[in-house]
Amino acid sequence: MSLSVAMKAARGALQANATSTGVVSRNIAGVNDPAYSRKIASLVTTDGPVRVVVSRASDTLLFDKTLRSTSELAGRTAILKGLTSLEDTVGDTEEGSSVSAKIGAVKIALANAANQPSDINLAKAAVAAAKDLARTLNQASTTIQKTRLSADQDIANSVATVNDLLGQFDKANKAVVFGTATGADISDALDNRDKILAQLSQEIGIHTAVRAGNDMAIYADNGAPLFERSARTVSFAATPAFGASTTGNAGLIDGIPVTGNSSMMPLQSGRIVGLMTVRDEAAVTYQNQLDAIAGGLINAFAETDKNSATGTALAGLFTDAANAALPTVTTGLASSIQVNAKADPEQGGNPFTLRDGGMNAGTQYKYNVANAASYADHLRALQSALGADRSFASDSELPASASLLTAAGASASWLEATRKGASTQVDSESAILNSASNALSNATGVNRDDEVATMLELEKSYAASAKLLATVNAMLQTLLDAVR
């Protein structure tokens, strides 16, 4: 080997060593960064000097599985959060703050009043218990609609995040494509692109496809394109206020609905799907249950025409926003139910109308015509009506036929069972994501001990190359001295 060849070999080895050392330093710096993938410095020998090619550790299958698990967990977590908010309407069953407990309190108050029908204080207590029940239904309905509004606002925020991430991905993808074309080190650019994908998967379920030149396309889990050469527009119009009859807007990709009943191929996972489930399914079902119970209460306490079985029944102790007519639909009744002012002493009413009837004009609605102090027939009839079985619509998830007290208990049980099921799914998805993340980290992450060991080897290689260079330099110096 000539001295010039030896000199080039030594210099090439030192340059390769410097590049490899830089790669190891980057790896050690990225130990605690979950978005960092281990960089690999590979020596390539050709006819010229040795050179270093930098690549990154990757596992497409594990990364895709992690993205899917991330989407599933984000959606399940959003559902659990919404159900937990709804469960605040039930509270601690031992504290008696639930709708079921309030109906039970009304039932007891009616029994006490029927046992001593002449006691004005017991009549007042029964009216007060009814007001407390109506207030509880009102507050529960308010909480439901606040939960729906919060979910709707979160959907809008999530859609804005998706659009922002797609914009970031456009820049990251261009950096990868350009670096691939020019032969530059794109390992960090690939890390950045994967990091954006991981964030995007929290909001919406995705899958990707890599094309020529390392160009990547992104598709939602329903097949709708999110990024193909350029970012697609994801849109959503937030609803300013929610009531029981309000239907929230659908999410759109390129103007096509991808959520809700109008979607031919709805999204399957991600935070947006979880929030839509809370807004349009869980909360709506719970509202239907409370509305059905409120409707049952208004009908149970209605004043009927004592002179005719076919006479018009009118609202009694409970009314729909003070309307004398009985409601024909139940939608929104939990928010509008209230105690009849004719029976409420705080509004100038007479609590004995609960015993005697007469909350509506006409003698046919007055049952205690003689104003007997011991009259208890109507109170006992109300007790019987409160405990009677009623029919409930199948979409309410309540028993087909049950008393109002049983239905209220079934509603609370349904909510708790649904929340518990969501919690179990969150735990399950968390375990799956942890498993996938750990497997991906083992395959692509950085092991500090391995990198330190590699650094020691590079130090030895550097020392050997430096010694060769020093030897060649000494030999050249000796040759020059001999020439002189």
Phi, psi and omega in degrees: 000131178286161181295325180294320178295317179298321179296315179297320179296318180294316179295319178297321179295321179294319178295317178296322179296320180296316179297315180296321178296321177297321178296316179297321178297319177298319179298315181295322179293334182264013183304317185265008179262110182296341181270358184269133175253143183300133177266141184240123178262114181250132179277132179238125179251133176229200178293334179269199180292158178297143178226166184245130174250125183262126175233178179232148177288136180209156175214098186300318182296315180292323179294318178296321178295321178296319178298316180296317180294322178298316179296314180299314182295319180299318179294314180296322180294320178297320179295314180298319179299316179295317180294325177295322176296318179295326182292344176298340179287341180268315180068196179282119182300333180286341180273352176072030181263358182279164177299320179300316180294323180291323176295320177299322179294321177296319180298317179293317181297322177296319180297318179296318180293323179292328180288330178226073187296344180274352184276110181296328181292323177290325176295317177299321180297322179294318178295319179297319178296322178294319178296320179297320178295315180297319179297321179296318177295320178299314182293322178296318178296321177298318179297319179300313183288330173294321178296318178295318179296317178298317178297320180296317179294322178294326176297316179300318178295320180294319178296319177298321178296318179301313181296321178296316180294324177295324176294318177295321181296324179303313179294316181295319180294320178297323179296321179293314181297316180295316179296324178296318182293326183265356180078019180281168176285112183253011185299317179290324178296322177294321176300315181297320179295318179293325178298318178294320178298319180297319178292320180296324182293340176291326184273325186208139179295133183222161164217157189236164175218127179264130182247187183304141178075020181066016175288140183238142174246147180240135177233142173292163184290356173261004178096350181290133180289133175256329179210117174218099186070327178209162182285137174272160182270123173256126185228157179197132178257113181291151178260127186291333181207151182237138170234178183299331183263002182283134175250121181288161181282158179272157172276144185235144169238119185055036177081001182256128181299132178236009173220161176084177184293337182278355182273129177286325180225085185288158174297153186250333186208173182106167183300321181300317180295318179298316179294322176296322179296318178295312186292319190254348184238290186300309182293323180293318179298316180295320177298318178300322179296311181293323177297320179295321178293318178298318178298320178297322179294315180299318180287324181296325183260012181295150174267124182257158180288112184288344182265348184211129179290340181256008180291165182285128174273140180235161182298138179253245183298321179254138179229164174264097181053044176069011177282134180287329181287147177285142181292144179265341175229156184264348185304121177084002184295329180296332180273338186250352182295139177205166180278139180300127181299335180294339180253354186264112181297333179290342177249018178086009181274174182248113182297340179289349175294340175293327179276320190263339190082189178091019175287346177242150182293142179116136182294339182291346180256005176257118186266321180266075185296325183277358182056038180290131183292336183265006183292123182227003185300316183292322178298319180289327177295322177294321176302314181296318180294323179295326182268356183287150177288143178229158180271142178232143182295149183293330182286354178274350182064016176267165176303146181301325179216123182195161174287165180296323179295317178294320180296319179296319176295321179295324178296314179297321179293320178299316181296316180293319179295321179294317178296318180296319177298320178294321178296319178297319179293324177296316179298318180295313180293326177297317179296318180296317180294319178298319180296314180294319180295319179294318179296319178293320179296320179295327183277326187236350183282178184257131172258114185302318182298318179295321181291322177296319178297319177297321179297321178296319177297320179295324177297319178295319179297320178297317181297320180294316180295320179295322179294320177298317180296319179295322180294315178298318179299319180293320180294320177296321179295320178296320178296318179295320179296323180292324180295320180294000000 
